[in-house]
Amino acid sequence: MESSPASEHVTLVEVLELTRPFEEFAHAVRAAARRLETEGVEALVTLQFYATPGSTEVGAILTFADPERVMEPSR
């Protein structure tokens, strides 16, 4: 698999406040990831969440293909 340069991506980085128990958050993230794998979001390249049990913060990194920068392969 050939990877594309970082300049062809848009990355969203967020720190979120965890307002529910960690276990509920982890369950919801797993369910969302399964749904995205099944239904797909065409431009979504990666989905990453970082959390520590007991913490009140969660890190999220979502990377999307930038349609303005991605060029179609030559034919």
PQR file with spaces between the fields and no chain letter, atoms N, CA, C, O and H, PARSE charges and radii, in Angstrom:
ATOM       1  N    MET     1       0.847   -1.176    0.000 -0.4000 1.5000
ATOM       2  CA   MET     1       0.000    0.000    0.000 -0.0000 2.0000
ATOM       3  C    MET     1       0.892    1.238    0.000  0.5500 1.7000
ATOM       4  O    MET     1       1.833    1.329    0.788 -0.5500 1.4000
ATOM       5  N    GLU     2       0.602    2.169   -0.863 -0.4000 1.5000
ATOM       6  CA   GLU     2       1.370    3.402   -0.975 -0.0000 2.0000
ATOM       7  C    GLU     2       0.693    4.491   -0.158  0.5500 1.7000
ATOM       8  O    GLU     2      -0.510    4.714   -0.294 -0.5500 1.4000
ATOM       9  H    GLU     2      -0.163    2.096   -1.503  0.4000 1.0000
ATOM      10  N    SER     3       1.462    5.171    0.692 -0.4000 1.5000
ATOM      11  CA   SER     3       0.875    6.242    1.495 -0.0000 2.0000
ATOM      12  C    SER     3       1.043    7.570    0.784  0.5500 1.7000
ATOM      13  O    SER     3       1.978    7.766    0.008 -0.5500 1.4000
ATOM      14  H    SER     3       2.439    4.989    0.803  0.4000 1.0000
ATOM      15  N    SER     4       0.121    8.477    1.064 -0.4000 1.5000
ATOM      16  CA   SER     4       0.179    9.793    0.452 -0.0000 2.0000
ATOM      17  C    SER     4       0.892   10.760    1.394  0.5500 1.7000
ATOM      18  O    SER     4       0.921   10.536    2.604 -0.5500 1.4000
ATOM      19  H    SER     4      -0.638    8.318    1.695  0.4000 1.0000
ATOM      20  N    PRO     5       1.465   11.828    0.853 -0.5600 1.5000
ATOM      21  CA   PRO     5       2.170   12.806    1.698  0.2800 2.0000
ATOM      22  C    PRO     5       1.222   13.483    2.688  0.5500 1.7000
ATOM      23  O    PRO     5       0.025   13.616    2.431 -0.5500 1.4000
ATOM      24  N    ALA     6       1.776   13.905    3.817 -0.4000 1.5000
ATOM      25  CA   ALA     6       0.981   14.575    4.849 -0.0000 2.0000
ATOM      26  C    ALA     6       0.310   15.834    4.318  0.5500 1.7000
ATOM      27  O    ALA     6      -0.740   16.228    4.825 -0.5500 1.4000
ATOM      28  H    ALA     6       2.748   13.797    4.026  0.4000 1.0000
ATOM      29  N    SER     7       0.892   16.473    3.311 -0.4000 1.5000
ATOM      30  CA   SER     7       0.301   17.702    2.765 -0.0000 2.0000
ATOM      31  C    SER     7      -1.036   17.439    2.085  0.5500 1.7000
ATOM      32  O    SER     7      -1.758   18.383    1.763 -0.5500 1.4000
ATOM      33  H    SER     7       1.746   16.153    2.899  0.4000 1.0000
ATOM      34  N    GLU     8      -1.376   16.179    1.862 -0.4000 1.5000
ATOM      35  CA   GLU     8      -2.655   15.843    1.232 -0.0000 2.0000
ATOM      36  C    GLU     8      -3.713   15.467    2.265  0.5500 1.7000
ATOM      37  O    GLU     8      -4.757   14.914    1.917 -0.5500 1.4000
ATOM      38  H    GLU     8      -0.789   15.413    2.124  0.4000 1.0000
ATOM      39  N    HIS     9      -3.445   15.768    3.535 -0.4000 1.5000
ATOM      40  CA   HIS     9      -4.363   15.434    4.610 -0.0000 2.0000
ATOM      41  C    HIS     9      -4.731   16.658    5.439  0.5500 1.7000
ATOM      42  O    HIS     9      -3.983   17.633    5.517 -0.5500 1.4000
ATOM      43  H    HIS     9      -2.597   16.217    3.818  0.4000 1.0000
ATOM      44  N    VAL    10      -5.892   16.577    6.047 -0.4000 1.5000
ATOM      45  CA   VAL    10      -6.336   17.561    7.030 -0.0000 2.0000
ATOM      46  C    VAL    10      -6.483   16.784    8.338  0.5500 1.7000
ATOM      47  O    VAL    10      -7.195   15.781    8.387 -0.5500 1.4000
ATOM      48  H    VAL    10      -6.500   15.785    5.984  0.4000 1.0000
ATOM      49  N    THR    11      -5.818   17.239    9.388 -0.4000 1.5000
ATOM      50  CA   THR    11      -5.855   16.532   10.664 -0.0000 2.0000
ATOM      51  C    THR    11      -6.541   17.393   11.716  0.5500 1.7000
ATOM      52  O    THR    11      -6.213   18.566   11.895 -0.5500 1.4000
ATOM      53  H    THR    11      -5.240   18.053    9.349  0.4000 1.0000
ATOM      54  N    LEU    12      -7.492   16.791   12.401 -0.4000 1.5000
ATOM      55  CA   LEU    12      -8.213   17.436   13.495 -0.0000 2.0000
ATOM      56  C    LEU    12      -7.718   16.808   14.791  0.5500 1.7000
ATOM      57  O    LEU    12      -7.810   15.593   14.966 -0.5500 1.4000
ATOM      58  H    LEU    12      -7.758   15.838   12.256  0.4000 1.0000
ATOM      59  N    VAL    13      -7.194   17.626   15.699 -0.4000 1.5000
ATOM      60  CA   VAL    13      -6.701   17.161   16.997 -0.0000 2.0000
ATOM      61  C    VAL    13      -7.520   17.874   18.067  0.5500 1.7000
ATOM      62  O    VAL    13      -7.606   19.102   18.085 -0.5500 1.4000
ATOM      63  H    VAL    13      -7.119   18.613   15.557  0.4000 1.0000
ATOM      64  N    GLU    14      -8.112   17.096   18.947 -0.4000 1.5000
ATOM      65  CA   GLU    14      -8.964   17.661   19.991 -0.0000 2.0000
ATOM      66  C    GLU    14      -8.662   17.018   21.335  0.5500 1.7000
ATOM      67  O    GLU    14      -8.289   15.846   21.399 -0.5500 1.4000
ATOM      68  H    GLU    14      -8.042   16.098   18.932  0.4000 1.0000
ATOM      69  N    VAL    15      -8.822   17.777   22.399 -0.4000 1.5000
ATOM      70  CA   VAL    15      -8.822   17.242   23.756 -0.0000 2.0000
ATOM      71  C    VAL    15     -10.254   17.421   24.248  0.5500 1.7000
ATOM      72  O    VAL    15     -10.786   18.531   24.251 -0.5500 1.4000
ATOM      73  H    VAL    15      -9.125   18.729   22.348  0.4000 1.0000
ATOM      74  N    LEU    16     -10.861   16.333   24.657 -0.4000 1.5000
ATOM      75  CA   LEU    16     -12.261   16.349   25.063 -0.0000 2.0000
ATOM      76  C    LEU    16     -12.377   16.054   26.547  0.5500 1.7000
ATOM      77  O    LEU    16     -11.574   15.309   27.108 -0.5500 1.4000
ATOM      78  H    LEU    16     -10.428   15.432   24.654  0.4000 1.0000
ATOM      79  N    GLU    17     -13.383   16.645   27.180 -0.4000 1.5000
ATOM      80  CA   GLU    17     -13.650   16.360   28.584 -0.0000 2.0000
ATOM      81  C    GLU    17     -14.498   15.099   28.667  0.5500 1.7000
ATOM      82  O    GLU    17     -15.519   14.984   27.990 -0.5500 1.4000
ATOM      83  H    GLU    17     -14.035   17.251   26.725  0.4000 1.0000
ATOM      84  N    LEU    18     -14.078   14.169   29.485 -0.4000 1.5000
ATOM      85  CA   LEU    18     -14.804   12.920   29.675 -0.0000 2.0000
ATOM      86  C    LEU    18     -15.842   13.147   30.772  0.5500 1.7000
ATOM      87  O    LEU    18     -15.488   13.375   31.928 -0.5500 1.4000
ATOM      88  H    LEU    18     -13.248   14.262   30.035  0.4000 1.0000
ATOM      89  N    THR    19     -17.122   13.083   30.406 -0.4000 1.5000
ATOM      90  CA   THR    19     -18.188   13.356   31.366 -0.0000 2.0000
ATOM      91  C    THR    19     -18.948   12.100   31.771  0.5500 1.7000
ATOM      92  O    THR    19     -19.851   12.162   32.605 -0.5500 1.4000
ATOM      93  H    THR    19     -17.409   12.897   29.466  0.4000 1.0000
ATOM      94  N    ARG    20     -18.589   10.968   31.189 -0.4000 1.5000
ATOM      95  CA   ARG    20     -19.193    9.683   31.521 -0.0000 2.0000
ATOM      96  C    ARG    20     -18.078    8.758   32.000  0.5500 1.7000
ATOM      97  O    ARG    20     -16.904    9.070   31.797 -0.5500 1.4000
ATOM      98  H    ARG    20     -17.856   10.918   30.511  0.4000 1.0000
ATOM      99  N    PRO    21     -18.403    7.646   32.620 -0.5600 1.5000
ATOM     100  CA   PRO    21     -17.354    6.715   33.043  0.2800 2.0000
ATOM     101  C    PRO    21     -16.513    6.250   31.846  0.5500 1.7000
ATOM     102  O    PRO    21     -17.018    6.114   30.732 -0.5500 1.4000
ATOM     103  N    PHE    22     -15.238    6.011   32.097 -0.4000 1.5000
ATOM     104  CA   PHE    22     -14.310    5.606   31.040 -0.0000 2.0000
ATOM     105  C    PHE    22     -14.831    4.398   30.262  0.5500 1.7000
ATOM     106  O    PHE    22     -14.704    4.357   29.038 -0.5500 1.4000
ATOM     107  H    PHE    22     -14.827    6.121   33.002  0.4000 1.0000
ATOM     108  N    GLU    23     -15.404    3.430   30.939 -0.4000 1.5000
ATOM     109  CA   GLU    23     -15.890    2.216   30.281 -0.0000 2.0000
ATOM     110  C    GLU    23     -16.981    2.540   29.253  0.5500 1.7000
ATOM     111  O    GLU    23     -17.018    1.945   28.176 -0.5500 1.4000
ATOM     112  H    GLU    23     -15.507    3.463   31.933  0.4000 1.0000
ATOM     113  N    GLU    24     -17.861    3.478   29.585 -0.4000 1.5000
ATOM     114  CA   GLU    24     -18.898    3.897   28.633 -0.0000 2.0000
ATOM     115  C    GLU    24     -18.266    4.571   27.418  0.5500 1.7000
ATOM     116  O    GLU    24     -18.662    4.317   26.280 -0.5500 1.4000
ATOM     117  H    GLU    24     -17.832    3.961   30.459  0.4000 1.0000
ATOM     118  N    PHE    25     -17.287    5.425   27.668 -0.4000 1.5000
ATOM     119  CA   PHE    25     -16.585    6.085   26.578 -0.0000 2.0000
ATOM     120  C    PHE    25     -15.918    5.052   25.667  0.5500 1.7000
ATOM     121  O    PHE    25     -16.065    5.112   24.446 -0.5500 1.4000
ATOM     122  H    PHE    25     -16.965    5.631   28.592  0.4000 1.0000
ATOM     123  N    ALA    26     -15.188    4.108   26.257 -0.4000 1.5000
ATOM     124  CA   ALA    26     -14.486    3.096   25.470 -0.0000 2.0000
ATOM     125  C    ALA    26     -15.466    2.280   24.631  0.5500 1.7000
ATOM     126  O    ALA    26     -15.190    1.987   23.468 -0.5500 1.4000
ATOM     127  H    ALA    26     -15.068    4.059   27.248  0.4000 1.0000
ATOM     128  N    HIS    27     -16.604    1.912   25.212 -0.4000 1.5000
ATOM     129  CA   HIS    27     -17.626    1.160   24.477 -0.0000 2.0000
ATOM     130  C    HIS    27     -18.160    1.983   23.302  0.5500 1.7000
ATOM     131  O    HIS    27     -18.311    1.460   22.198 -0.5500 1.4000
ATOM     132  H    HIS    27     -16.827    2.149   26.157  0.4000 1.0000
ATOM     133  N    ALA    28     -18.444    3.255   23.532 -0.4000 1.5000
ATOM     134  CA   ALA    28     -18.980    4.119   22.474 -0.0000 2.0000
ATOM     135  C    ALA    28     -17.968    4.309   21.345  0.5500 1.7000
ATOM     136  O    ALA    28     -18.342    4.306   20.173 -0.5500 1.4000
ATOM     137  H    ALA    28     -18.321    3.681   24.428  0.4000 1.0000
ATOM     138  N    VAL    29     -16.696    4.475   21.687 -0.4000 1.5000
ATOM     139  CA   VAL    29     -15.667    4.658   20.653 -0.0000 2.0000
ATOM     140  C    VAL    29     -15.519    3.389   19.820  0.5500 1.7000
ATOM     141  O    VAL    29     -15.411    3.465   18.596 -0.5500 1.4000
ATOM     142  H    VAL    29     -16.392    4.478   22.640  0.4000 1.0000
ATOM     143  N    ARG    30     -15.513    2.220   20.468 -0.4000 1.5000
ATOM     144  CA   ARG    30     -15.423    0.960   19.711 -0.0000 2.0000
ATOM     145  C    ARG    30     -16.615    0.803   18.769  0.5500 1.7000
ATOM     146  O    ARG    30     -16.449    0.391   17.620 -0.5500 1.4000
ATOM     147  H    ARG    30     -15.601    2.158   21.462  0.4000 1.0000
ATOM     148  N    ALA    31     -17.810    1.129   19.250 -0.4000 1.5000
ATOM     149  CA   ALA    31     -19.009    1.026   18.416 -0.0000 2.0000
ATOM     150  C    ALA    31     -18.944    1.991   17.237  0.5500 1.7000
ATOM     151  O    ALA    31     -19.310    1.630   16.118 -0.5500 1.4000
ATOM     152  H    ALA    31     -17.944    1.463   20.183  0.4000 1.0000
ATOM     153  N    ALA    32     -18.482    3.215   17.480 -0.4000 1.5000
ATOM     154  CA   ALA    32     -18.356    4.198   16.398 -0.0000 2.0000
ATOM     155  C    ALA    32     -17.322    3.750   15.368  0.5500 1.7000
ATOM     156  O    ALA    32     -17.543    3.898   14.166 -0.5500 1.4000
ATOM     157  H    ALA    32     -18.185    3.509   18.389  0.4000 1.0000
ATOM     158  N    ALA    33     -16.195    3.204   15.828 -0.4000 1.5000
ATOM     159  CA   ALA    33     -15.163    2.731   14.906 -0.0000 2.0000
ATOM     160  C    ALA    33     -15.692    1.582   14.042  0.5500 1.7000
ATOM     161  O    ALA    33     -15.431    1.541   12.840 -0.5500 1.4000
ATOM     162  H    ALA    33     -16.016    3.084   16.804  0.4000 1.0000
ATOM     163  N    ARG    34     -16.432    0.650   14.649 -0.4000 1.5000
ATOM     164  CA   ARG    34     -17.021   -0.455   13.868 -0.0000 2.0000
ATOM     165  C    ARG    34     -17.993    0.089   12.821  0.5500 1.7000
ATOM     166  O    ARG    34     -18.000   -0.369   11.678 -0.5500 1.4000
ATOM     167  H    ARG    34     -16.644    0.683   15.625  0.4000 1.0000
ATOM     168  N    ARG    35     -18.807    1.060   13.213 -0.4000 1.5000
ATOM     169  CA   ARG    35     -19.784    1.634   12.269 -0.0000 2.0000
ATOM     170  C    ARG    35     -19.071    2.334   11.112  0.5500 1.7000
ATOM     171  O    ARG    35     -19.474    2.200    9.957 -0.5500 1.4000
ATOM     172  H    ARG    35     -18.801    1.432   14.141  0.4000 1.0000
ATOM     173  N    LEU    36     -18.005    3.083   11.428 -0.4000 1.5000
ATOM     174  CA   LEU    36     -17.246    3.756   10.371 -0.0000 2.0000
ATOM     175  C    LEU    36     -16.590    2.747    9.432  0.5500 1.7000
ATOM     176  O    LEU    36     -16.525    2.979    8.225 -0.5500 1.4000
ATOM     177  H    LEU    36     -17.677    3.192   12.366  0.4000 1.0000
ATOM     178  N    GLU    37     -16.104    1.634    9.972 -0.4000 1.5000
ATOM     179  CA   GLU    37     -15.519    0.591    9.125 -0.0000 2.0000
ATOM     180  C    GLU    37     -16.571   -0.022    8.204  0.5500 1.7000
ATOM     181  O    GLU    37     -16.291   -0.329    7.045 -0.5500 1.4000
ATOM     182  H    GLU    37     -16.157    1.445   10.952  0.4000 1.0000
ATOM     183  N    THR    38     -17.787   -0.196    8.730 -0.4000 1.5000
ATOM     184  CA   THR    38     -18.878   -0.801    7.967 -0.0000 2.0000
ATOM     185  C    THR    38     -19.440    0.160    6.930  0.5500 1.7000
ATOM     186  O    THR    38     -19.543   -0.181    5.751 -0.5500 1.4000
ATOM     187  H    THR    38     -18.014    0.053    9.672  0.4000 1.0000
ATOM     188  N    GLU    39     -19.803    1.357    7.366 -0.4000 1.5000
ATOM     189  CA   GLU    39     -20.462    2.323    6.490 -0.0000 2.0000
ATOM     190  C    GLU    39     -19.464    3.198    5.748  0.5500 1.7000
ATOM     191  O    GLU    39     -19.704    3.618    4.616 -0.5500 1.4000
ATOM     192  H    GLU    39     -19.720    1.634    8.323  0.4000 1.0000
ATOM     193  N    GLY    40     -18.348    3.464    6.401 -0.4000 1.5000
ATOM     194  CA   GLY    40     -17.289    4.249    5.782 -0.0000 2.0000
ATOM     195  C    GLY    40     -17.589    5.730    5.658  0.5500 1.7000
ATOM     196  O    GLY    40     -18.733    6.153    5.490 -0.5500 1.4000
ATOM     197  H    GLY    40     -18.154    3.123    7.321  0.4000 1.0000
ATOM     198  N    VAL    41     -16.539    6.483    5.747 -0.4000 1.5000
ATOM     199  CA   VAL    41     -16.539    7.906    5.437 -0.0000 2.0000
ATOM     200  C    VAL    41     -15.387    8.039    4.449  0.5500 1.7000
ATOM     201  O    VAL    41     -14.222    7.911    4.826 -0.5500 1.4000
ATOM     202  H    VAL    41     -15.610    6.139    5.885  0.4000 1.0000
ATOM     203  N    GLU    42     -15.703    8.289    3.216 -0.4000 1.5000
ATOM     204  CA   GLU    42     -14.715    8.219    2.144 -0.0000 2.0000
ATOM     205  C    GLU    42     -13.429    8.976    2.439  0.5500 1.7000
ATOM     206  O    GLU    42     -12.346    8.481    2.128 -0.5500 1.4000
ATOM     207  H    GLU    42     -16.650    8.393    2.909  0.4000 1.0000
ATOM     208  N    ALA    43     -13.518   10.132    3.015 -0.4000 1.5000
ATOM     209  CA   ALA    43     -12.326   10.960    3.214 -0.0000 2.0000
ATOM     210  C    ALA    43     -11.575   10.634    4.509  0.5500 1.7000
ATOM     211  O    ALA    43     -10.459   11.115    4.705 -0.5500 1.4000
ATOM     212  H    ALA    43     -14.398   10.534    3.267  0.4000 1.0000
ATOM     213  N    LEU    44     -12.167    9.825    5.394 -0.4000 1.5000
ATOM     214  CA   LEU    44     -11.514    9.516    6.667 -0.0000 2.0000
ATOM     215  C    LEU    44     -10.339    8.573    6.440  0.5500 1.7000
ATOM     216  O    LEU    44     -10.508    7.478    5.904 -0.5500 1.4000
ATOM     217  H    LEU    44     -13.074    9.435    5.235  0.4000 1.0000
ATOM     218  N    VAL    45      -9.148    9.002    6.851 -0.4000 1.5000
ATOM     219  CA   VAL    45      -7.933    8.208    6.675 -0.0000 2.0000
ATOM     220  C    VAL    45      -7.607    7.457    7.963  0.5500 1.7000
ATOM     221  O    VAL    45      -7.354    6.253    7.923 -0.5500 1.4000
ATOM     222  H    VAL    45      -9.011    9.892    7.286  0.4000 1.0000
ATOM     223  N    THR    46      -7.610    8.147    9.102 -0.4000 1.5000
ATOM     224  CA   THR    46      -7.349    7.504   10.393 -0.0000 2.0000
ATOM     225  C    THR    46      -8.245    8.092   11.468  0.5500 1.7000
ATOM     226  O    THR    46      -8.711    9.227   11.368 -0.5500 1.4000
ATOM     227  H    THR    46      -7.816    9.125    9.134  0.4000 1.0000
ATOM     228  N    LEU    47      -8.472    7.291   12.495 -0.4000 1.5000
ATOM     229  CA   LEU    47      -9.276    7.671   13.643 -0.0000 2.0000
ATOM     230  C    LEU    47      -8.546    7.127   14.865  0.5500 1.7000
ATOM     231  O    LEU    47      -8.374    5.915   14.992 -0.5500 1.4000
ATOM     232  H    LEU    47      -8.093    6.369   12.575  0.4000 1.0000
ATOM     233  N    GLN    48      -8.112    8.012   15.769 -0.4000 1.5000
ATOM     234  CA   GLN    48      -7.354    7.592   16.947 -0.0000 2.0000
ATOM     235  C    GLN    48      -7.886    8.318   18.176  0.5500 1.7000
ATOM     236  O    GLN    48      -8.131    9.524   18.149 -0.5500 1.4000
ATOM     237  H    GLN    48      -8.251    8.997   15.665  0.4000 1.0000
ATOM     238  N    PHE    49      -8.059    7.558   19.255 -0.4000 1.5000
ATOM     239  CA   PHE    49      -8.454    8.132   20.534 -0.0000 2.0000
ATOM     240  C    PHE    49      -7.445    7.691   21.575  0.5500 1.7000
ATOM     241  O    PHE    49      -6.968    6.557   21.550 -0.5500 1.4000
ATOM     242  H    PHE    49      -7.860    6.578   19.277  0.4000 1.0000
ATOM     243  N    TYR    50      -7.123    8.591   22.488 -0.4000 1.5000
ATOM     244  CA   TYR    50      -6.176    8.317   23.555 -0.0000 2.0000
ATOM     245  C    TYR    50      -6.814    8.679   24.878  0.5500 1.7000
ATOM     246  O    TYR    50      -7.315    9.791   25.050 -0.5500 1.4000
ATOM     247  H    TYR    50      -7.511    9.512   22.508  0.4000 1.0000
ATOM     248  N    ALA    51      -6.798    7.739   25.817 -0.4000 1.5000
ATOM     249  CA   ALA    51      -7.356    8.006   27.134 -0.0000 2.0000
ATOM     250  C    ALA    51      -6.698    7.086   28.150  0.5500 1.7000
ATOM     251  O    ALA    51      -6.190    6.016   27.814 -0.5500 1.4000
ATOM     252  H    ALA    51      -6.392    6.836   25.677  0.4000 1.0000
ATOM     253  N    THR    52      -6.721    7.524   29.384 -0.4000 1.5000
ATOM     254  CA   THR    52      -6.217    6.727   30.495 -0.0000 2.0000
ATOM     255  C    THR    52      -7.370    6.516   31.460  0.5500 1.7000
ATOM     256  O    THR    52      -8.025    7.479   31.858 -0.5500 1.4000
ATOM     257  H    THR    52      -7.133    8.393   29.657  0.4000 1.0000
ATOM     258  N    PRO    53      -7.632    5.268   31.842 -0.5600 1.5000
ATOM     259  CA   PRO    53      -8.700    5.060   32.829  0.2800 2.0000
ATOM     260  C    PRO    53      -8.477    5.950   34.056  0.5500 1.7000
ATOM     261  O    PRO    53      -7.366    6.046   34.579 -0.5500 1.4000
ATOM     262  N    GLY    54      -9.546    6.590   34.496 -0.4000 1.5000
ATOM     263  CA   GLY    54      -9.464    7.489   35.644 -0.0000 2.0000
ATOM     264  C    GLY    54      -9.249    8.943   35.265  0.5500 1.7000
ATOM     265  O    GLY    54      -9.459    9.832   36.091 -0.5500 1.4000
ATOM     266  H    GLY    54     -10.448    6.512   34.072  0.4000 1.0000
ATOM     267  N    SER    55      -8.832    9.204   34.026 -0.4000 1.5000
ATOM     268  CA   SER    55      -8.606   10.575   33.582 -0.0000 2.0000
ATOM     269  C    SER    55      -9.928   11.228   33.201  0.5500 1.7000
ATOM     270  O    SER    55     -10.892   10.541   32.861 -0.5500 1.4000
ATOM     271  H    SER    55      -8.662    8.482   33.355  0.4000 1.0000
ATOM     272  N    THR    56      -9.969   12.546   33.258 -0.4000 1.5000
ATOM     273  CA   THR    56     -11.170   13.280   32.837 -0.0000 2.0000
ATOM     274  C    THR    56     -11.008   13.875   31.444  0.5500 1.7000
ATOM     275  O    THR    56     -11.872   14.622   30.985 -0.5500 1.4000
ATOM     276  H    THR    56      -9.186   13.104   33.534  0.4000 1.0000
ATOM     277  N    GLU    57      -9.890   13.544   30.755 -0.4000 1.5000
ATOM     278  CA   GLU    57      -9.654   14.048   29.396 -0.0000 2.0000
ATOM     279  C    GLU    57      -9.385   12.893   28.433  0.5500 1.7000
ATOM     280  O    GLU    57      -8.848   11.848   28.799 -0.5500 1.4000
ATOM     281  H    GLU    57      -9.188   12.937   31.128  0.4000 1.0000
ATOM     282  N    VAL    58      -9.780   13.132   27.196 -0.4000 1.5000
ATOM     283  CA   VAL    58      -9.577   12.170   26.121 -0.0000 2.0000
ATOM     284  C    VAL    58      -8.991   12.925   24.935  0.5500 1.7000
ATOM     285  O    VAL    58      -9.445   14.021   24.607 -0.5500 1.4000
ATOM     286  H    VAL    58     -10.216   13.981   26.898  0.4000 1.0000
ATOM     287  N    GLY    59      -7.994   12.347   24.299 -0.4000 1.5000
ATOM     288  CA   GLY    59      -7.434   12.935   23.091 -0.0000 2.0000
ATOM     289  C    GLY    59      -8.016   12.261   21.864  0.5500 1.7000
ATOM     290  O    GLY    59      -8.213   11.046   21.851 -0.5500 1.4000
ATOM     291  H    GLY    59      -7.625   11.456   24.566  0.4000 1.0000
ATOM     292  N    ALA    60      -8.288   13.036   20.848 -0.4000 1.5000
ATOM     293  CA   ALA    60      -8.835   12.497   19.603 -0.0000 2.0000
ATOM     294  C    ALA    60      -8.043   13.067   18.427  0.5500 1.7000
ATOM     295  O    ALA    60      -7.784   14.269   18.366 -0.5500 1.4000
ATOM     296  H    ALA    60      -8.128   14.023   20.859  0.4000 1.0000
ATOM     297  N    ILE    61      -7.664   12.198   17.500 -0.4000 1.5000
ATOM     298  CA   ILE    61      -6.986   12.616   16.272 -0.0000 2.0000
ATOM     299  C    ILE    61      -7.723   11.976   15.107  0.5500 1.7000
ATOM     300  O    ILE    61      -7.787   10.751   15.002 -0.5500 1.4000
ATOM     301  H    ILE    61      -7.875   11.221   17.549  0.4000 1.0000
ATOM     302  N    LEU    62      -8.277   12.805   14.233 -0.4000 1.5000
ATOM     303  CA   LEU    62      -8.955   12.337   13.032 -0.0000 2.0000
ATOM     304  C    LEU    62      -8.226   12.926   11.838  0.5500 1.7000
ATOM     305  O    LEU    62      -7.975   14.131   11.792 -0.5500 1.4000
ATOM     306  H    LEU    62      -8.225   13.800   14.318  0.4000 1.0000
ATOM     307  N    THR    63      -7.888   12.096   10.885 -0.4000 1.5000
ATOM     308  CA   THR    63      -7.188   12.550    9.691 -0.0000 2.0000
ATOM     309  C    THR    63      -8.055   12.262    8.473  0.5500 1.7000
ATOM     310  O    THR    63      -8.548   11.149    8.287 -0.5500 1.4000
ATOM     311  H    THR    63      -8.092   11.117   10.922  0.4000 1.0000
ATOM     312  N    PHE    64      -8.226   13.282    7.657 -0.4000 1.5000
ATOM     313  CA   PHE    64      -9.047   13.183    6.452 -0.0000 2.0000
ATOM     314  C    PHE    64      -8.192   13.495    5.231  0.5500 1.7000
ATOM     315  O    PHE    64      -7.244   14.275    5.310 -0.5500 1.4000
ATOM     316  H    PHE    64      -7.826   14.186    7.808  0.4000 1.0000
ATOM     317  N    ALA    65      -8.537   12.876    4.096 -0.4000 1.5000
ATOM     318  CA   ALA    65      -7.916   13.255    2.831 -0.0000 2.0000
ATOM     319  C    ALA    65      -8.420   14.642    2.482  0.5500 1.7000
ATOM     320  O    ALA    65      -9.613   14.916    2.614 -0.5500 1.4000
ATOM     321  H    ALA    65      -9.307   12.242    4.032  0.4000 1.0000
ATOM     322  N    ASP    66      -7.537   15.517    2.040 -0.4000 1.5000
ATOM     323  CA   ASP    66      -7.912   16.876    1.655 -0.0000 2.0000
ATOM     324  C    ASP    66      -8.267   16.874    0.176  0.5500 1.7000
ATOM     325  O    ASP    66      -7.368   16.793   -0.661 -0.5500 1.4000
ATOM     326  H    ASP    66      -6.568   15.294    1.932  0.4000 1.0000
ATOM     327  N    PRO    67      -9.542   16.959   -0.172 -0.5600 1.5000
ATOM     328  CA   PRO    67      -9.934   16.896   -1.580  0.2800 2.0000
ATOM     329  C    PRO    67      -9.377   18.048   -2.412  0.5500 1.7000
ATOM     330  O    PRO    67      -9.283   17.937   -3.634 -0.5500 1.4000
ATOM     331  N    GLU    68      -9.008   19.152   -1.763 -0.4000 1.5000
ATOM     332  CA   GLU    68      -8.437   20.290   -2.487 -0.0000 2.0000
ATOM     333  C    GLU    68      -7.009   19.993   -2.942  0.5500 1.7000
ATOM     334  O    GLU    68      -6.541   20.568   -3.925 -0.5500 1.4000
ATOM     335  H    GLU    68      -9.085   19.243   -0.770  0.4000 1.0000
ATOM     336  N    ARG    69      -6.313   19.100   -2.235 -0.4000 1.5000
ATOM     337  CA   ARG    69      -4.900   18.845   -2.528 -0.0000 2.0000
ATOM     338  C    ARG    69      -4.648   17.508   -3.200  0.5500 1.7000
ATOM     339  O    ARG    69      -3.631   17.334   -3.871 -0.5500 1.4000
ATOM     340  H    ARG    69      -6.693   18.633   -1.436  0.4000 1.0000
ATOM     341  N    VAL    70      -5.568   16.556   -3.026 -0.4000 1.5000
ATOM     342  CA   VAL    70      -5.354   15.223   -3.590 -0.0000 2.0000
ATOM     343  C    VAL    70      -5.607   15.276   -5.085  0.5500 1.7000
ATOM     344  O    VAL    70      -6.670   15.705   -5.534 -0.5500 1.4000
ATOM     345  H    VAL    70      -6.394   16.698   -2.481  0.4000 1.0000
ATOM     346  N    MET    71      -4.639   14.845   -5.833 -0.4000 1.5000
ATOM     347  CA   MET    71      -4.793   14.836   -7.288 -0.0000 2.0000
ATOM     348  C    MET    71      -5.203   13.457   -7.750  0.5500 1.7000
ATOM     349  O    MET    71      -4.808   12.450   -7.164 -0.5500 1.4000
ATOM     350  H    MET    71      -3.776   14.497   -5.468  0.4000 1.0000
ATOM     351  N    GLU    72      -6.002   13.417   -8.809 -0.4000 1.5000
ATOM     352  CA   GLU    72      -6.378   12.136   -9.383 -0.0000 2.0000
ATOM     353  C    GLU    72      -5.170   11.543  -10.082  0.5500 1.7000
ATOM     354  O    GLU    72      -4.375   12.271  -10.677 -0.5500 1.4000
ATOM     355  H    GLU    72      -6.323   14.235   -9.286  0.4000 1.0000
ATOM     356  N    PRO    73      -5.022   10.189  -10.014 -0.5600 1.5000
ATOM     357  CA   PRO    73      -3.913    9.561  -10.731  0.2800 2.0000
ATOM     358  C    PRO    73      -4.025    9.807  -12.233  0.5500 1.7000
ATOM     359  O    PRO    73      -5.125    9.852  -12.784 -0.5500 1.4000
ATOM     360  N    SER    74      -2.905    9.963  -12.873 -0.4000 1.5000
ATOM     361  CA   SER    74      -2.935   10.166  -14.330 -0.0000 2.0000
ATOM     362  C    SER    74      -3.390    8.900  -15.013  0.5500 1.7000
ATOM     363  O    SER    74      -3.118    7.794  -14.547 -0.5500 1.4000
ATOM     364  H    SER    74      -2.011    9.926  -12.426  0.4000 1.0000
ATOM     365  N    ARG    75      -4.075    9.067  -16.106 -0.4000 1.5000
ATOM     366  CA   ARG    75      -4.634    7.911  -16.835 -0.0000 2.0000
ATOM     367  C    ARG    75      -3.806    7.591  -18.033  0.5500 1.7000
ATOM     368  O    ARG    75      -4.119    6.654  -18.767 -0.5500 1.4000
ATOM     369  H    ARG    75      -4.297    9.965  -16.484  0.4000 1.0000
